[in-house]
């Protein structure tokens, strides 16, 4: 029987943890029952740790059986990256547990463990490699005083935008409160001060008309039932001449949502009232759309 040594604070619930591949970059706090014992568990020579904690009370699909074995049995086991370890507070990245979970053990992740881990990659969603290739090409062109990242999820990309634009105000918008709360916690712990996360729908954005310089949508629009409705709403909150940058998977890369070609996506944006340029990169289409005056 494990003995509880602490608990976990984050903004995660069972719903938000259904998208583990994105949650891995989120921050959690480990609250030790004896706060003065931080140095007993966390040493300067180690950057990663194995944390044994309460299991998730969910079941992932069959193609994610490794997740069930690791996180959903008698206990959960996470390999985490240390972010901050000070007396009374510890923050880590990659702890796969919901808010309030118990912590039973903390062990250093050693070079011996790392050699074994090389053969065991954490399963990624199918679009992860596409995102990794496309985003570096897109981030440098996102510039403006007020930037909206629509469908921000846990906020990793939103924070990258904010760090690239330190004099701008960047807003992340997502439909789910738990994702917004976790994204805000991530930003606060990591010290990204020019970003704010708000709950909102792409069909009814919580911003005034003609108020934003740039809007971004990354792999989000194809999840919507009415893409045109959302594009009209985005166009409304953009200033005249404002820029919408969207990235979407092409039909042969993704098997749900509208099966649109590069040309099809461009025509959709033109119909709504944007002047659009498209670029095909790594199986995704990058759309640079300027609001017509």
C-alpha positions in Angstrom: 0.0 0.0 0.0 1.4 3.4 -1.0 1.7 6.2 1.5 0.5 9.6 0.4 3.3 12.2 0.4 1.5 15.1 -1.3 -1.1 16.2 -3.7 -1.4 17.8 -7.2 -2.8 21.2 -8.1 -3.7 22.0 -11.7 -6.8 22.9 -13.7 -7.2 19.5 -15.4 -10.3 17.4 -15.2 -11.2 14.1 -16.9 -12.5 15.9 -20.0 -9.4 18.0 -20.7 -7.1 15.0 -20.2 -8.8 13.2 -23.1 -6.3 15.1 -25.2 -3.1 13.9 -23.5 -0.8 14.6 -26.5 -1.5 18.3 -26.0 -1.7 18.3 -22.2 1.8 17.0 -21.8 3.2 20.5 -22.0 1.0 21.8 -19.2 2.2 22.7 -15.7 1.1 21.1 -12.4 2.0 22.0 -8.9 3.1 19.2 -6.5 2.1 20.1 -2.9 4.2 18.1 -0.5 2.7 17.3 2.9 6.0 18.4 4.4 6.9 21.5 2.3 10.3 21.7 3.8 11.2 18.3 2.3 11.4 19.7 -1.3 15.2 19.2 -1.3 14.8 15.6 -0.2 13.0 14.7 -3.5 14.4 17.2 -6.0 18.1 17.5 -6.6 20.0 20.0 -8.8 21.6 17.2 -10.9 18.2 15.9 -12.2 15.9 17.6 -14.7 13.3 14.8 -14.9 11.5 12.7 -12.3 9.2 9.7 -12.1 6.0 10.5 -10.2 3.6 7.9 -8.9 0.1 9.3 -8.4 -3.6 8.6 -8.4 -4.8 7.0 -11.6 -7.2 8.5 -14.1 -10.8 7.3 -13.8 -11.2 7.1 -17.6 -10.6 4.7 -20.5 -8.8 5.7 -23.6 -9.5 4.1 -27.0 -7.9 0.8 -27.9 -5.3 2.4 -30.1 -4.1 4.2 -26.9 -3.9 1.1 -24.7 -0.4 2.1 -23.5 -2.0 5.2 -22.0 -4.5 3.0 -20.1 -1.7 0.8 -18.8 0.4 3.8 -17.6 -2.2 6.1 -16.2 -5.5 4.3 -15.6 -4.8 1.2 -13.5 -4.0 0.9 -9.8 -1.8 4.0 -9.9 -0.6 6.4 -12.5 3.0 6.9 -13.4 4.3 10.1 -15.1 7.7 11.1 -16.3 7.9 14.9 -15.6 10.2 17.7 -16.3 11.1 20.0 -13.4 10.2 23.6 -13.9 10.6 25.1 -10.4 11.6 23.5 -7.1 11.7 25.9 -4.1 10.8 25.5 -0.5 7.1 25.2 -0.3 6.4 25.0 -4.1 7.3 22.6 -6.9 6.1 23.0 -10.5 6.5 20.3 -13.1 5.6 19.7 -16.8 3.9 16.5 -18.0 2.2 15.3 -14.9 -0.8 13.2 -16.2 -3.2 13.6 -13.3 -6.2 15.7 -12.5 -6.5 18.4 -9.8 -6.5 17.0 -6.3 -4.8 13.7 -7.2 -2.6 12.2 -4.5 1.2 11.8 -4.9 2.7 8.6 -3.6 6.4 8.6 -4.7 8.9 10.8 -6.5 12.0 9.3 -8.0 14.8 10.8 -10.1 14.7 9.9 -13.8 18.2 8.7 -14.4 20.4 8.1 -17.4 19.7 4.4 -16.9 16.0 5.1 -17.3 16.6 7.4 -20.3 18.4 4.6 -22.2 15.4 2.4 -21.8 13.0 5.2 -22.7 14.6 5.8 -26.1 12.8 2.7 -27.3 9.4 3.8 -25.9 8.1 6.9 -27.5 5.0 8.6 -26.0 2.2 8.1 -28.6 1.4 11.3 -30.4 -1.6 12.4 -32.3 -1.4 12.0 -36.0 -1.0 15.7 -36.7 1.9 16.3 -34.3 4.7 16.0 -36.9 2.7 18.3 -39.2 2.4 21.0 -36.5 6.1 20.7 -35.7 7.1 21.5 -39.3 4.5 24.2 -40.0 4.5 26.3 -36.9 8.1 27.6 -37.2 7.2 28.9 -40.7 4.1 30.7 -39.4 5.1 32.2 -36.1 7.4 34.9 -37.5 4.6 36.5 -39.6 2.3 36.9 -36.6 2.7 40.6 -35.7 0.3 43.1 -34.2 -0.7 45.1 -31.1 -3.7 42.9 -30.4 -3.6 39.2 -31.3 -6.3 36.6 -30.9 -5.5 32.9 -30.9 -8.8 31.2 -31.4 -9.0 27.6 -30.3 -6.1 28.0 -28.0 -6.4 24.7 -26.1 -3.8 24.5 -23.3 -2.1 27.6 -24.6 1.3 26.4 -25.7 1.2 28.1 -29.1 -0.5 31.2 -27.7 2.4 31.6 -25.3 4.9 31.2 -28.2 3.0 34.0 -30.0 3.2 36.2 -26.9 6.9 35.6 -26.4 7.5 36.5 -30.0 5.5 39.7 -29.5 6.5 41.0 -26.0 5.0 44.5 -26.6 1.6 43.0 -27.8 -1.5 41.9 -25.9 -2.2 38.3 -26.9 -5.5 36.6 -26.1 -6.2 32.8 -26.1 -9.9 31.8 -26.7 -11.3 28.4 -26.2 -14.7 26.9 -25.6 -13.8 24.8 -22.5 -13.3 26.4 -19.1 -10.9 23.7 -17.9 -8.6 24.3 -20.8 -8.7 28.0 -20.3 -7.9 27.7 -16.5 -5.0 25.3 -17.2 -3.6 27.6 -20.0 -3.7 30.6 -17.6 -1.9 28.6 -14.9 0.8 27.6 -17.5 1.3 31.2 -18.4 1.5 32.4 -14.8 4.0 29.8 -13.8 6.2 30.3 -16.9 6.1 34.1 -16.5 4.4 35.0 -19.8 2.7 38.2 -18.7 1.3 39.6 -21.9 -1.1 36.8 -22.5 -4.7 36.4 -21.3 -7.1 33.4 -21.8 -10.8 33.8 -22.1 -13.7 31.3 -22.5 -15.5 31.9 -25.8 -16.9 30.4 -28.9 -15.6 30.9 -32.4 -19.2 31.7 -33.3 -19.4 34.5 -30.7 -16.0 35.9 -29.8 -15.8 38.0 -26.6 -14.3 41.0 -28.4 -15.7 44.2 -29.9 -15.9 44.7 -33.7 -12.8 46.1 -35.4 -10.7 45.5 -32.3 -8.0 43.0 -33.3 -5.0 43.4 -35.6 -4.4 39.6 -36.1 -6.3 36.4 -35.5 -4.9 32.9 -35.7 -6.6 29.5 -36.0 -4.3 26.5 -35.8 -5.9 23.1 -36.8 -9.2 24.3 -35.4 -11.6 25.3 -38.2 -12.1 21.8 -39.5 -13.6 20.8 -36.2 -16.5 23.3 -36.6 -19.9 22.4 -38.0 -20.3 25.9 -39.6 -16.9 27.2 -40.7 -18.3 30.1 -42.7 -20.2 31.4 -39.6 -17.0 31.4 -37.6 -15.0 33.1 -40.4 -17.7 35.9 -40.5 -17.3 36.3 -36.7 -13.5 36.5 -37.0 -13.8 39.0 -39.8 -16.1 41.1 -37.7 -13.6 41.5 -34.8 -10.6 42.2 -37.1 -9.8 45.8 -38.0 -10.0 46.8 -41.6 -6.9 45.3 -43.2 -6.5 42.9 -40.3 -4.8 39.6 -40.8 -6.2 36.1 -40.2 -3.6 33.3 -40.3 -5.1 29.8 -40.3 -3.4 26.4 -40.7 -5.6 23.4 -41.6 -4.8 19.8 -42.6 -5.4 18.8 -46.2 -7.9 16.0 -47.1 -5.3 13.3 -47.5 -3.8 14.0 -44.1 -6.9 14.0 -41.9 -10.0 11.9 -41.9 -12.6 13.9 -40.1 -14.2 17.3 -40.8 -14.5 18.8 -44.3 -12.3 17.1 -46.9 -11.0 20.3 -48.6 -8.1 20.9 -50.9 -5.8 23.9 -50.8 -8.0 25.6 -53.5 -11.2 24.7 -51.5 -9.9 26.3 -48.4 -8.9 29.4 -50.3 -12.3 29.8 -52.0 -14.0 29.4 -48.6 -12.1 32.4 -47.2 -12.6 34.5 -50.3 -16.4 33.9 -50.1 -16.4 35.4 -46.6 -14.6 38.5 -47.6 -10.9 37.9 -47.3 -8.1 38.4 -49.8 -6.2 35.1 -49.3 -2.9 33.6 -50.1 -2.3 29.9 -49.6 0.7 27.7 -49.2 1.0 23.9 -49.0 3.5 22.8 -46.5 4.0 19.3 -45.0 0.4 18.2 -45.7 -1.2 21.3 -44.3 -2.5 24.5 -46.0 -1.3 27.8 -44.5 -3.9 30.6 -45.2 -2.9 34.2 -45.0 -6.1 36.2 -45.2 -6.5 40.0 -45.1 -9.9 41.5 -44.3 -11.2 43.5 -47.2 -12.1 47.0 -46.5 
